[in-house]
Amino acid sequence: MVTKLISFSLCLLAFLFFAYNGLAQSRDTLIGAVYVNKSLYKDREVLPDVYGKPNPRLQKSLTQVKGNLYRHTNDTIPSLHSGLVLITKAGAIVIDPALTPAAIWLNDEIKKRFKVPVKYVILTHAHYDHAGGSQIFQQNGAKVIIQKNGLEPIIGEKLPIAMPDIVYDKQLTIKLGGETVILHHIAPSHSNSMSIVSFPAYKALQLTDVGQSNTMPYNDFLDFYYDGWIETLDWVLQQDVDYIDIGHYTPATKETIKNERDYMVDLHQQVLNLVRQGQSWDQLYRNVKFSDKVKSWYGFATMSKLNILGMHRWVTNHRRGVW
Ligand SMILES: [Zn+2]
């Protein structure tokens, strides 16, 4: 009787152990997540979504990078927008829908091709051109994630995008269907809500709007933090990665990131030196020198003077001298 009781107890324990483990494996794990009390914002005002309608003529793609990692692209706005997509047996993770027409298509495409729902949408930062369309995925059951500083501009600027479900501070790890994705907030760089997303098993990174691939940084460095930008690029250069999607154009490599870092540091130093020499803007912008390599980058003709302007603004806002 005692033996029977012992073996019954052992069986029960074994059952509970395996049942618990099975449950733990099937459940997604989010480490570092903070859940947003969305009831506080349910009546928030939003501006019209100017790209709200489906676009049958949209040029778009969802192509394999390696294994379960894919890249989506679309041309809703003339400059191509992109983001990585991870397909797991427990659902998909999408980075930056990049506006509503693309989101409508991508949500259906993932369901049709891979027979899994989109579980998480990661917004790399709170800018409309990348975060737009997140509401389409949320309406279909996905949870939307952004670094915590992204909530203020989404609400304050009345962005017509999803109100995020989940935020984090420095790091968030998502474990889903046997895959791992890590969101890193290194520093303010391009906006103060920037997430760099790593896929360790694929040596891949999402570095939207901060990374460049023989391309000029956009215009006058909108929503720019110079120190944090360099800190972020230095962090990227220390990572073991060989595929870096930058949210536009073609993906970067560590070599193009290094060249971009050198360009930014050189531009900053030149502008600082010229300002310290007492040069006015009208003199200064004519005296900044660009290397032949930088002159060959995509967008040089349109972006170079605007880049000087953005750096001049940063430099003059961050020095004092004698007064
Ligand atoms: Zn941006």
py3Dmol code that shows the C-alpha trace and the ligand (Angstrom):
import py3Dmol

protein = """\
ATOM      1  CA  MET A   1       0.000   0.000   0.000  1.00  0.00           C
ATOM      2  CA  VAL A   2       2.811   2.338   1.016  1.00  0.00           C
ATOM      3  CA  THR A   3       4.753   1.395  -2.158  1.00  0.00           C
ATOM      4  CA  LYS A   4       1.681   2.085  -4.294  1.00  0.00           C
ATOM      5  CA  LEU A   5       1.214   5.452  -2.641  1.00  0.00           C
ATOM      6  CA  ILE A   6       4.865   6.365  -3.214  1.00  0.00           C
ATOM      7  CA  SER A   7       4.800   5.352  -6.889  1.00  0.00           C
ATOM      8  CA  PHE A   8       1.515   7.237  -7.380  1.00  0.00           C
ATOM      9  CA  SER A   9       3.073  10.359  -5.818  1.00  0.00           C
ATOM     10  CA  LEU A  10       6.151  10.003  -8.044  1.00  0.00           C
ATOM     11  CA  CYS A  11       3.950   9.663 -11.144  1.00  0.00           C
ATOM     12  CA  LEU A  12       1.975  12.746 -10.107  1.00  0.00           C
ATOM     13  CA  LEU A  13       5.188  14.722  -9.554  1.00  0.00           C
ATOM     14  CA  ALA A  14       6.578  13.647 -12.948  1.00  0.00           C
ATOM     15  CA  PHE A  15       3.293  14.616 -14.642  1.00  0.00           C
ATOM     16  CA  LEU A  16       3.281  18.032 -12.976  1.00  0.00           C
ATOM     17  CA  PHE A  17       6.944  18.575 -13.928  1.00  0.00           C
ATOM     18  CA  PHE A  18       6.401  17.800 -17.618  1.00  0.00           C
ATOM     19  CA  ALA A  19       3.095  19.689 -17.753  1.00  0.00           C
ATOM     20  CA  TYR A  20       4.775  22.773 -16.258  1.00  0.00           C
ATOM     21  CA  ASN A  21       7.730  22.547 -18.650  1.00  0.00           C
ATOM     22  CA  GLY A  22       5.441  22.111 -21.668  1.00  0.00           C
ATOM     23  CA  LEU A  23       3.465  25.166 -20.568  1.00  0.00           C
ATOM     24  CA  ALA A  24       6.608  27.220 -20.025  1.00  0.00           C
ATOM     25  CA  GLN A  25       7.885  26.335 -23.494  1.00  0.00           C
ATOM     26  CA  SER A  26       4.629  27.173 -25.247  1.00  0.00           C
ATOM     27  CA  ARG A  27       4.283  30.519 -23.469  1.00  0.00           C
ATOM     28  CA  ASP A  28       6.119  33.568 -24.835  1.00  0.00           C
ATOM     29  CA  THR A  29       8.627  35.069 -22.473  1.00  0.00           C
ATOM     30  CA  LEU A  30       9.197  38.817 -22.310  1.00  0.00           C
ATOM     31  CA  ILE A  31      12.016  39.943 -20.020  1.00  0.00           C
ATOM     32  CA  GLY A  32      12.038  43.662 -19.229  1.00  0.00           C
ATOM     33  CA  ALA A  33       8.506  44.420 -20.452  1.00  0.00           C
ATOM     34  CA  VAL A  34       6.262  47.037 -18.856  1.00  0.00           C
ATOM     35  CA  TYR A  35       2.586  46.872 -19.841  1.00  0.00           C
ATOM     36  CA  VAL A  36       0.926  50.177 -20.774  1.00  0.00           C
ATOM     37  CA  ASN A  37      -2.403  51.028 -19.112  1.00  0.00           C
ATOM     38  CA  LYS A  38      -4.087  51.744 -22.442  1.00  0.00           C
ATOM     39  CA  SER A  39      -7.420  52.670 -20.820  1.00  0.00           C
ATOM     40  CA  LEU A  40      -5.767  55.996 -19.918  1.00  0.00           C
ATOM     41  CA  TYR A  41      -5.423  56.809 -23.625  1.00  0.00           C
ATOM     42  CA  LYS A  42      -8.490  55.167 -25.169  1.00  0.00           C
ATOM     43  CA  ASP A  43     -10.000  58.504 -26.255  1.00  0.00           C
ATOM     44  CA  ARG A  44      -6.745  60.069 -27.408  1.00  0.00           C
ATOM     45  CA  GLU A  45      -6.991  62.422 -30.364  1.00  0.00           C
ATOM     46  CA  VAL A  46      -5.200  61.376 -33.562  1.00  0.00           C
ATOM     47  CA  LEU A  47      -4.436  63.224 -36.790  1.00  0.00           C
ATOM     48  CA  PRO A  48      -5.721  61.829 -40.103  1.00  0.00           C
ATOM     49  CA  ASP A  49      -3.645  58.904 -41.412  1.00  0.00           C
ATOM     50  CA  VAL A  50      -2.668  60.467 -44.739  1.00  0.00           C
ATOM     51  CA  TYR A  51      -1.624  57.064 -46.104  1.00  0.00           C
ATOM     52  CA  GLY A  52      -4.675  55.304 -44.658  1.00  0.00           C
ATOM     53  CA  LYS A  53      -5.957  53.496 -47.739  1.00  0.00           C
ATOM     54  CA  PRO A  54      -4.745  50.245 -49.309  1.00  0.00           C
ATOM     55  CA  ASN A  55      -2.612  50.905 -52.389  1.00  0.00           C
ATOM     56  CA  PRO A  56      -2.916  48.240 -55.116  1.00  0.00           C
ATOM     57  CA  ARG A  57       0.017  49.755 -57.027  1.00  0.00           C
ATOM     58  CA  LEU A  58       2.375  49.556 -54.038  1.00  0.00           C
ATOM     59  CA  GLN A  59       5.818  48.077 -54.786  1.00  0.00           C
ATOM     60  CA  LYS A  60       6.541  45.744 -51.870  1.00  0.00           C
ATOM     61  CA  SER A  61       8.468  42.612 -50.949  1.00  0.00           C
ATOM     62  CA  LEU A  62       9.016  40.084 -48.201  1.00  0.00           C
ATOM     63  CA  THR A  63      12.248  38.202 -48.883  1.00  0.00           C
ATOM     64  CA  GLN A  64      14.310  35.709 -46.881  1.00  0.00           C
ATOM     65  CA  VAL A  65      17.518  36.995 -45.269  1.00  0.00           C
ATOM     66  CA  LYS A  66      18.558  33.700 -43.650  1.00  0.00           C
ATOM     67  CA  GLY A  67      16.606  30.883 -41.935  1.00  0.00           C
ATOM     68  CA  ASN A  68      13.445  32.272 -40.367  1.00  0.00           C
ATOM     69  CA  LEU A  69      14.572  35.876 -40.782  1.00  0.00           C
ATOM     70  CA  TYR A  70      12.999  37.953 -43.570  1.00  0.00           C
ATOM     71  CA  ARG A  71      13.057  41.591 -44.716  1.00  0.00           C
ATOM     72  CA  HIS A  72      10.014  43.562 -45.829  1.00  0.00           C
ATOM     73  CA  THR A  73      10.230  46.625 -48.107  1.00  0.00           C
ATOM     74  CA  ASN A  74       7.739  49.078 -49.577  1.00  0.00           C
ATOM     75  CA  ASP A  75       7.724  52.368 -51.458  1.00  0.00           C
ATOM     76  CA  THR A  76       4.638  54.096 -49.985  1.00  0.00           C
ATOM     77  CA  ILE A  77       6.849  57.168 -49.647  1.00  0.00           C
ATOM     78  CA  PRO A  78       9.290  57.563 -52.575  1.00  0.00           C
ATOM     79  CA  SER A  79      12.277  56.550 -50.433  1.00  0.00           C
ATOM     80  CA  LEU A  80      12.124  52.796 -49.828  1.00  0.00           C
ATOM     81  CA  HIS A  81      11.288  51.750 -46.239  1.00  0.00           C
ATOM     82  CA  SER A  82      12.189  48.384 -44.738  1.00  0.00           C
ATOM     83  CA  GLY A  83      12.207  46.256 -41.599  1.00  0.00           C
ATOM     84  CA  LEU A  84      13.072  42.738 -40.491  1.00  0.00           C
ATOM     85  CA  VAL A  85      10.457  40.028 -39.893  1.00  0.00           C
ATOM     86  CA  LEU A  86      11.025  36.865 -37.836  1.00  0.00           C
ATOM     87  CA  ILE A  87       8.758  33.875 -38.490  1.00  0.00           C
ATOM     88  CA  THR A  88       8.440  31.332 -35.659  1.00  0.00           C
ATOM     89  CA  LYS A  89       6.085  28.417 -35.171  1.00  0.00           C
ATOM     90  CA  ALA A  90       4.380  30.389 -32.381  1.00  0.00           C
ATOM     91  CA  GLY A  91       3.850  33.537 -34.490  1.00  0.00           C
ATOM     92  CA  ALA A  92       5.692  36.309 -36.283  1.00  0.00           C
ATOM     93  CA  ILE A  93       7.546  39.407 -35.091  1.00  0.00           C
ATOM     94  CA  VAL A  94       7.463  42.423 -37.426  1.00  0.00           C
ATOM     95  CA  ILE A  95       9.692  45.499 -37.162  1.00  0.00           C
ATOM     96  CA  ASP A  96       8.305  48.849 -38.376  1.00  0.00           C
ATOM     97  CA  PRO A  97       5.254  48.372 -40.621  1.00  0.00           C
ATOM     98  CA  ALA A  98       6.269  51.559 -42.508  1.00  0.00           C
ATOM     99  CA  LEU A  99       2.809  52.979 -43.196  1.00  0.00           C
ATOM    100  CA  THR A 100      -0.708  51.620 -43.536  1.00  0.00           C
ATOM    101  CA  PRO A 101      -0.817  50.374 -47.178  1.00  0.00           C
ATOM    102  CA  ALA A 102       2.266  48.218 -46.491  1.00  0.00           C
ATOM    103  CA  ALA A 103       0.862  46.990 -43.162  1.00  0.00           C
ATOM    104  CA  ILE A 104      -2.426  45.857 -44.754  1.00  0.00           C
ATOM    105  CA  TRP A 105      -0.480  43.857 -47.335  1.00  0.00           C
ATOM    106  CA  LEU A 106       2.179  42.493 -44.939  1.00  0.00           C
ATOM    107  CA  ASN A 107      -0.337  41.303 -42.345  1.00  0.00           C
ATOM    108  CA  ASP A 108      -2.182  39.240 -45.012  1.00  0.00           C
ATOM    109  CA  GLU A 109       1.032  38.069 -46.680  1.00  0.00           C
ATOM    110  CA  ILE A 110       2.459  36.604 -43.442  1.00  0.00           C
ATOM    111  CA  LYS A 111      -0.811  34.807 -42.659  1.00  0.00           C
ATOM    112  CA  LYS A 112      -1.068  33.408 -46.205  1.00  0.00           C
ATOM    113  CA  ARG A 113       2.565  32.351 -46.641  1.00  0.00           C
ATOM    114  CA  PHE A 114       3.473  31.134 -43.173  1.00  0.00           C
ATOM    115  CA  LYS A 115       0.079  30.306 -41.603  1.00  0.00           C
ATOM    116  CA  VAL A 116       0.970  32.089 -38.365  1.00  0.00           C
ATOM    117  CA  PRO A 117      -0.398  35.288 -36.810  1.00  0.00           C
ATOM    118  CA  VAL A 118       1.773  38.338 -36.142  1.00  0.00           C
ATOM    119  CA  LYS A 119       2.269  38.345 -32.350  1.00  0.00           C
ATOM    120  CA  TYR A 120       4.538  41.344 -31.837  1.00  0.00           C
ATOM    121  CA  VAL A 121       5.226  44.535 -33.758  1.00  0.00           C
ATOM    122  CA  ILE A 122       8.372  46.394 -32.720  1.00  0.00           C
ATOM    123  CA  LEU A 123       8.512  50.125 -33.457  1.00  0.00           C
ATOM    124  CA  THR A 124      12.157  51.198 -33.691  1.00  0.00           C
ATOM    125  CA  HIS A 125      11.186  54.792 -32.803  1.00  0.00           C
ATOM    126  CA  ALA A 126       8.188  57.130 -32.697  1.00  0.00           C
ATOM    127  CA  HIS A 127       8.354  58.510 -36.249  1.00  0.00           C
ATOM    128  CA  TYR A 128       5.244  58.230 -38.407  1.00  0.00           C
ATOM    129  CA  ASP A 129       6.962  56.952 -41.582  1.00  0.00           C
ATOM    130  CA  HIS A 130       8.205  53.788 -39.818  1.00  0.00           C
ATOM    131  CA  ALA A 131       5.543  53.324 -37.093  1.00  0.00           C
ATOM    132  CA  GLY A 132       2.487  54.058 -39.302  1.00  0.00           C
ATOM    133  CA  GLY A 133       0.357  50.976 -39.985  1.00  0.00           C
ATOM    134  CA  SER A 134       1.033  49.425 -36.544  1.00  0.00           C
ATOM    135  CA  GLN A 135      -2.689  49.832 -35.804  1.00  0.00           C
ATOM    136  CA  ILE A 136      -3.493  47.276 -38.559  1.00  0.00           C
ATOM    137  CA  PHE A 137      -1.467  44.571 -36.778  1.00  0.00           C
ATOM    138  CA  GLN A 138      -2.847  45.568 -33.363  1.00  0.00           C
ATOM    139  CA  GLN A 139      -6.440  45.311 -34.651  1.00  0.00           C
ATOM    140  CA  ASN A 140      -5.529  41.775 -35.734  1.00  0.00           C
ATOM    141  CA  GLY A 141      -4.270  40.779 -32.277  1.00  0.00           C
ATOM    142  CA  ALA A 142      -0.569  41.750 -32.266  1.00  0.00           C
ATOM    143  CA  LYS A 143       1.038  43.527 -29.302  1.00  0.00           C
ATOM    144  CA  VAL A 144       2.918  46.694 -30.209  1.00  0.00           C
ATOM    145  CA  ILE A 145       6.230  47.495 -28.476  1.00  0.00           C
ATOM    146  CA  ILE A 146       8.256  50.717 -28.286  1.00  0.00           C
ATOM    147  CA  GLN A 147      10.983  52.100 -25.991  1.00  0.00           C
ATOM    148  CA  LYS A 148       9.261  54.055 -23.190  1.00  0.00           C
ATOM    149  CA  ASN A 149      10.283  57.520 -24.467  1.00  0.00           C
ATOM    150  CA  GLY A 150       8.167  56.838 -27.554  1.00  0.00           C
ATOM    151  CA  LEU A 151       4.849  57.220 -25.691  1.00  0.00           C
ATOM    152  CA  GLU A 152       5.125  61.004 -25.258  1.00  0.00           C
ATOM    153  CA  PRO A 153       5.525  61.897 -28.962  1.00  0.00           C
ATOM    154  CA  ILE A 154       2.883  59.354 -30.013  1.00  0.00           C
ATOM    155  CA  ILE A 155       0.353  61.014 -27.696  1.00  0.00           C
ATOM    156  CA  GLY A 156       1.641  64.587 -27.964  1.00  0.00           C
ATOM    157  CA  GLU A 157       1.969  64.601 -31.754  1.00  0.00           C
ATOM    158  CA  LYS A 158      -1.386  62.758 -32.103  1.00  0.00           C
ATOM    159  CA  LEU A 159       0.262  60.179 -34.349  1.00  0.00           C
ATOM    160  CA  PRO A 160      -2.291  58.030 -36.233  1.00  0.00           C
ATOM    161  CA  ILE A 161      -0.595  54.773 -35.218  1.00  0.00           C
ATOM    162  CA  ALA A 162      -1.221  52.063 -32.596  1.00  0.00           C
ATOM    163  CA  MET A 163      -1.086  53.076 -28.937  1.00  0.00           C
ATOM    164  CA  PRO A 164       1.687  50.705 -27.825  1.00  0.00           C
ATOM    165  CA  ASP A 165       0.841  47.792 -25.509  1.00  0.00           C
ATOM    166  CA  ILE A 166       4.332  47.261 -24.110  1.00  0.00           C
ATOM    167  CA  VAL A 167       7.289  49.545 -23.320  1.00  0.00           C
ATOM    168  CA  TYR A 168      10.728  48.993 -21.773  1.00  0.00           C
ATOM    169  CA  ASP A 169      13.621  51.064 -20.475  1.00  0.00           C
ATOM    170  CA  LYS A 170      17.106  49.739 -21.443  1.00  0.00           C
ATOM    171  CA  GLN A 171      16.592  46.187 -22.723  1.00  0.00           C
ATOM    172  CA  LEU A 172      13.741  43.852 -23.615  1.00  0.00           C
ATOM    173  CA  THR A 173      14.163  40.184 -24.545  1.00  0.00           C
ATOM    174  CA  ILE A 174      11.451  38.331 -26.445  1.00  0.00           C
ATOM    175  CA  LYS A 175      11.516  34.534 -26.532  1.00  0.00           C
ATOM    176  CA  LEU A 176       8.979  33.183 -28.991  1.00  0.00           C
ATOM    177  CA  GLY A 177       8.701  29.780 -30.685  1.00  0.00           C
ATOM    178  CA  GLY A 178      12.308  28.834 -29.817  1.00  0.00           C
ATOM    179  CA  GLU A 179      13.743  32.129 -31.164  1.00  0.00           C
ATOM    180  CA  THR A 180      15.239  35.094 -29.280  1.00  0.00           C
ATOM    181  CA  VAL A 181      15.012  38.775 -30.167  1.00  0.00           C
ATOM    182  CA  ILE A 182      16.587  41.526 -28.040  1.00  0.00           C
ATOM    183  CA  LEU A 183      15.663  45.220 -28.082  1.00  0.00           C
ATOM    184  CA  HIS A 184      18.408  47.586 -26.903  1.00  0.00           C
ATOM    185  CA  HIS A 185      18.037  51.263 -26.048  1.00  0.00           C
ATOM    186  CA  ILE A 186      21.663  52.362 -26.211  1.00  0.00           C
ATOM    187  CA  ALA A 187      21.250  56.163 -26.149  1.00  0.00           C
ATOM    188  CA  PRO A 188      19.206  58.966 -27.737  1.00  0.00           C
ATOM    189  CA  SER A 189      20.505  59.155 -31.341  1.00  0.00           C
ATOM    190  CA  HIS A 190      17.872  59.531 -34.056  1.00  0.00           C
ATOM    191  CA  SER A 191      15.034  60.454 -31.594  1.00  0.00           C
ATOM    192  CA  ASN A 192      15.252  59.578 -27.893  1.00  0.00           C
ATOM    193  CA  SER A 193      13.103  56.443 -28.277  1.00  0.00           C
ATOM    194  CA  MET A 194      15.452  54.457 -30.514  1.00  0.00           C
ATOM    195  CA  SER A 195      15.514  50.667 -30.253  1.00  0.00           C
ATOM    196  CA  ILE A 196      18.308  48.684 -31.889  1.00  0.00           C
ATOM    197  CA  VAL A 197      16.972  45.157 -32.385  1.00  0.00           C
ATOM    198  CA  SER A 198      19.300  42.160 -32.439  1.00  0.00           C
ATOM    199  CA  PHE A 199      18.693  38.613 -33.675  1.00  0.00           C
ATOM    200  CA  PRO A 200      21.658  36.780 -32.076  1.00  0.00           C
ATOM    201  CA  ALA A 201      21.110  33.467 -33.882  1.00  0.00           C
ATOM    202  CA  TYR A 202      21.293  35.260 -37.255  1.00  0.00           C
ATOM    203  CA  LYS A 203      24.061  37.819 -36.502  1.00  0.00           C
ATOM    204  CA  ALA A 204      21.556  40.432 -37.675  1.00  0.00           C
ATOM    205  CA  LEU A 205      20.563  43.896 -36.457  1.00  0.00           C
ATOM    206  CA  GLN A 206      17.830  46.417 -37.116  1.00  0.00           C
ATOM    207  CA  LEU A 207      19.411  49.880 -37.005  1.00  0.00           C
ATOM    208  CA  THR A 208      16.724  52.074 -38.545  1.00  0.00           C
ATOM    209  CA  ASP A 209      17.641  55.641 -39.560  1.00  0.00           C
ATOM    210  CA  VAL A 210      20.880  55.593 -37.501  1.00  0.00           C
ATOM    211  CA  GLY A 211      22.890  53.260 -39.750  1.00  0.00           C
ATOM    212  CA  GLN A 212      23.973  54.119 -43.301  1.00  0.00           C
ATOM    213  CA  SER A 213      25.120  51.962 -46.235  1.00  0.00           C
ATOM    214  CA  ASN A 214      27.203  54.316 -48.389  1.00  0.00           C
ATOM    215  CA  THR A 215      24.281  56.731 -48.037  1.00  0.00           C
ATOM    216  CA  MET A 216      24.096  60.214 -46.495  1.00  0.00           C
ATOM    217  CA  PRO A 217      22.238  60.680 -43.203  1.00  0.00           C
ATOM    218  CA  TYR A 218      18.875  62.300 -43.958  1.00  0.00           C
ATOM    219  CA  ASN A 219      18.548  66.066 -44.369  1.00  0.00           C
ATOM    220  CA  ASP A 220      19.508  68.204 -41.341  1.00  0.00           C
ATOM    221  CA  PHE A 221      19.604  65.278 -38.841  1.00  0.00           C
ATOM    222  CA  LEU A 222      15.968  65.552 -37.770  1.00  0.00           C
ATOM    223  CA  ASP A 223      15.355  64.649 -34.096  1.00  0.00           C
ATOM    224  CA  PHE A 224      19.127  64.337 -33.599  1.00  0.00           C
ATOM    225  CA  TYR A 225      21.428  63.637 -30.629  1.00  0.00           C
ATOM    226  CA  TYR A 226      25.070  63.647 -31.780  1.00  0.00           C
ATOM    227  CA  ASP A 227      26.700  62.099 -28.683  1.00  0.00           C
ATOM    228  CA  GLY A 228      24.235  59.239 -28.482  1.00  0.00           C
ATOM    229  CA  TRP A 229      24.450  58.635 -32.235  1.00  0.00           C
ATOM    230  CA  ILE A 230      28.209  58.024 -31.987  1.00  0.00           C
ATOM    231  CA  GLU A 231      27.726  55.939 -28.815  1.00  0.00           C
ATOM    232  CA  THR A 232      25.175  53.816 -30.696  1.00  0.00           C
ATOM    233  CA  LEU A 233      27.466  53.315 -33.722  1.00  0.00           C
ATOM    234  CA  ASP A 234      30.342  52.354 -31.380  1.00  0.00           C
ATOM    235  CA  TRP A 235      28.070  49.783 -29.735  1.00  0.00           C
ATOM    236  CA  VAL A 236      27.101  48.368 -33.134  1.00  0.00           C
ATOM    237  CA  LEU A 237      30.768  48.064 -34.142  1.00  0.00           C
ATOM    238  CA  GLN A 238      31.360  45.857 -31.089  1.00  0.00           C
ATOM    239  CA  GLN A 239      28.578  43.408 -32.012  1.00  0.00           C
ATOM    240  CA  ASP A 240      29.111  40.091 -33.782  1.00  0.00           C
ATOM    241  CA  VAL A 241      26.845  40.904 -36.759  1.00  0.00           C
ATOM    242  CA  ASP A 242      27.073  40.668 -40.531  1.00  0.00           C
ATOM    243  CA  TYR A 243      23.622  41.882 -41.622  1.00  0.00           C
ATOM    244  CA  ILE A 244      22.345  45.331 -40.638  1.00  0.00           C
ATOM    245  CA  ASP A 245      19.003  46.580 -41.941  1.00  0.00           C
ATOM    246  CA  ILE A 246      18.843  50.377 -41.730  1.00  0.00           C
ATOM    247  CA  GLY A 247      15.141  50.879 -42.476  1.00  0.00           C
ATOM    248  CA  HIS A 248      15.885  52.183 -46.000  1.00  0.00           C
ATOM    249  CA  TYR A 249      17.900  51.549 -49.157  1.00  0.00           C
ATOM    250  CA  THR A 250      20.073  48.410 -48.975  1.00  0.00           C
ATOM    251  CA  PRO A 251      21.380  46.822 -45.748  1.00  0.00           C
ATOM    252  CA  ALA A 252      24.620  48.054 -44.166  1.00  0.00           C
ATOM    253  CA  THR A 253      27.745  46.215 -43.065  1.00  0.00           C
ATOM    254  CA  LYS A 254      30.092  46.982 -40.169  1.00  0.00           C
ATOM    255  CA  GLU A 255      32.420  48.566 -42.735  1.00  0.00           C
ATOM    256  CA  THR A 256      29.779  51.065 -43.945  1.00  0.00           C
ATOM    257  CA  ILE A 257      28.869  51.779 -40.309  1.00  0.00           C
ATOM    258  CA  LYS A 258      32.540  52.500 -39.536  1.00  0.00           C
ATOM    259  CA  ASN A 259      32.726  54.856 -42.549  1.00  0.00           C
ATOM    260  CA  GLU A 260      29.554  56.596 -41.389  1.00  0.00           C
ATOM    261  CA  ARG A 261      30.991  57.023 -37.879  1.00  0.00           C
ATOM    262  CA  ASP A 262      34.191  58.525 -39.296  1.00  0.00           C
ATOM    263  CA  TYR A 263      32.149  60.942 -41.430  1.00  0.00           C
ATOM    264  CA  MET A 264      29.975  62.083 -38.511  1.00  0.00           C
ATOM    265  CA  VAL A 265      32.949  62.632 -36.188  1.00  0.00           C
ATOM    266  CA  ASP A 266      34.852  64.517 -38.915  1.00  0.00           C
ATOM    267  CA  LEU A 267      31.852  66.708 -39.775  1.00  0.00           C
ATOM    268  CA  HIS A 268      31.312  67.502 -36.087  1.00  0.00           C
ATOM    269  CA  GLN A 269      34.988  68.424 -35.590  1.00  0.00           C
ATOM    270  CA  GLN A 270      35.134  70.585 -38.730  1.00  0.00           C
ATOM    271  CA  VAL A 271      31.967  72.502 -37.816  1.00  0.00           C
ATOM    272  CA  LEU A 272      33.164  72.958 -34.213  1.00  0.00           C
ATOM    273  CA  ASN A 273      36.576  74.249 -35.377  1.00  0.00           C
ATOM    274  CA  LEU A 274      34.978  76.718 -37.820  1.00  0.00           C
ATOM    275  CA  VAL A 275      32.488  77.977 -35.220  1.00  0.00           C
ATOM    276  CA  ARG A 276      35.388  78.460 -32.757  1.00  0.00           C
ATOM    277  CA  GLN A 277      37.207  80.475 -35.430  1.00  0.00           C
ATOM    278  CA  GLY A 278      34.207  82.810 -35.363  1.00  0.00           C
ATOM    279  CA  GLN A 279      32.908  81.938 -38.817  1.00  0.00           C
ATOM    280  CA  SER A 280      29.327  82.882 -39.584  1.00  0.00           C
ATOM    281  CA  TRP A 281      27.051  80.283 -41.212  1.00  0.00           C
ATOM    282  CA  ASP A 282      27.534  81.975 -44.592  1.00  0.00           C
ATOM    283  CA  GLN A 283      31.299  81.449 -44.405  1.00  0.00           C
ATOM    284  CA  LEU A 284      31.215  78.167 -42.563  1.00  0.00           C
ATOM    285  CA  TYR A 285      29.084  76.069 -44.904  1.00  0.00           C
ATOM    286  CA  ARG A 286      31.452  76.884 -47.806  1.00  0.00           C
ATOM    287  CA  ASN A 287      34.500  75.741 -45.816  1.00  0.00           C
ATOM    288  CA  VAL A 288      33.468  72.246 -44.739  1.00  0.00           C
ATOM    289  CA  LYS A 289      35.422  69.642 -46.729  1.00  0.00           C
ATOM    290  CA  PHE A 290      34.099  66.236 -47.743  1.00  0.00           C
ATOM    291  CA  SER A 291      36.271  63.260 -48.714  1.00  0.00           C
ATOM    292  CA  ASP A 292      35.938  61.716 -52.180  1.00  0.00           C
ATOM    293  CA  LYS A 293      34.452  58.648 -50.516  1.00  0.00           C
ATOM    294  CA  VAL A 294      31.654  60.697 -48.893  1.00  0.00           C
ATOM    295  CA  LYS A 295      31.091  62.573 -52.170  1.00  0.00           C
ATOM    296  CA  SER A 296      30.324  59.219 -53.813  1.00  0.00           C
ATOM    297  CA  TRP A 297      27.567  58.299 -51.312  1.00  0.00           C
ATOM    298  CA  TYR A 298      23.930  58.221 -52.381  1.00  0.00           C
ATOM    299  CA  GLY A 299      22.193  61.530 -51.720  1.00  0.00           C
ATOM    300  CA  PHE A 300      25.384  63.581 -51.378  1.00  0.00           C
ATOM    301  CA  ALA A 301      24.221  66.441 -53.641  1.00  0.00           C
ATOM    302  CA  THR A 302      20.939  66.979 -51.803  1.00  0.00           C
ATOM    303  CA  MET A 303      21.974  66.076 -48.244  1.00  0.00           C
ATOM    304  CA  SER A 304      25.487  67.493 -47.768  1.00  0.00           C
ATOM    305  CA  LYS A 305      24.599  71.138 -47.024  1.00  0.00           C
ATOM    306  CA  LEU A 306      21.633  70.047 -44.910  1.00  0.00           C
ATOM    307  CA  ASN A 307      23.972  67.743 -42.945  1.00  0.00           C
ATOM    308  CA  ILE A 308      26.244  70.759 -42.258  1.00  0.00           C
ATOM    309  CA  LEU A 309      23.199  72.753 -41.176  1.00  0.00           C
ATOM    310  CA  GLY A 310      22.055  70.039 -38.739  1.00  0.00           C
ATOM    311  CA  MET A 311      25.549  69.683 -37.291  1.00  0.00           C
ATOM    312  CA  HIS A 312      25.886  73.487 -37.020  1.00  0.00           C
ATOM    313  CA  ARG A 313      22.643  73.572 -35.034  1.00  0.00           C
ATOM    314  CA  TRP A 314      23.879  70.825 -32.692  1.00  0.00           C
ATOM    315  CA  VAL A 315      27.312  72.426 -32.217  1.00  0.00           C
ATOM    316  CA  THR A 316      25.998  75.942 -31.542  1.00  0.00           C
ATOM    317  CA  ASN A 317      23.453  74.559 -29.042  1.00  0.00           C
ATOM    318  CA  HIS A 318      26.182  72.663 -27.166  1.00  0.00           C
ATOM    319  CA  ARG A 319      28.930  75.232 -26.624  1.00  0.00           C
ATOM    320  CA  ARG A 320      29.208  78.430 -24.629  1.00  0.00           C
ATOM    321  CA  GLY A 321      32.717  79.933 -24.670  1.00  0.00           C
ATOM    322  CA  VAL A 322      33.396  83.281 -22.970  1.00  0.00           C
ATOM    323  CA  TRP A 323      30.504  85.729 -22.675  1.00  0.00           C
TER     324      TRP A 323
END
"""
ligand_1 = """\
1
ZN
Zn 13.028 58.440 -38.147
"""
view = py3Dmol.view(width=600, height=400)
view.addModel(protein, "pdb")
view.setStyle({"model": 0}, {"cartoon": {"style": "trace"}})
view.addModel(ligand_1, "xyz")
view.setStyle({"model": 1}, {"stick": {}})
view.zoomTo()
view.show()
